[in-house]
Amino acid sequence: MLYMIVESFRGGDAVPVYRRFRDHGRLAPEGLRYVASWVTDDFKRCFQVMECEDSNLLDQWIAGWADLVEFEVIPVVPSAEAAAAIAPRL
């Protein structure tokens, strides 16, 4: 399953987030895969796609960052998969 993660850096401060990432890496448990990410040009939010079969892995990962980041987790599907699923209803 794919998840779009919207991260809002607490206090709008990206420095502690990047410092922890530099020092400790992504802190993702085994089975949680990073796909891609984008950061707003004001460095206040990050949009990240992660993939896993067990959503409990997301909870573990979020716990390691919750002191620095507020998270919104949105399950998503690739556009081609969405188009195929909706096609019979068109």
Summary of the structure (lengths in Angstrom):
residues: 90
radius of gyration: 14.8
end to end distance: 25.1
largest distance: 50.1
contacts: 216
relative contact order: 0.28
helix: 36%
strand: 33%
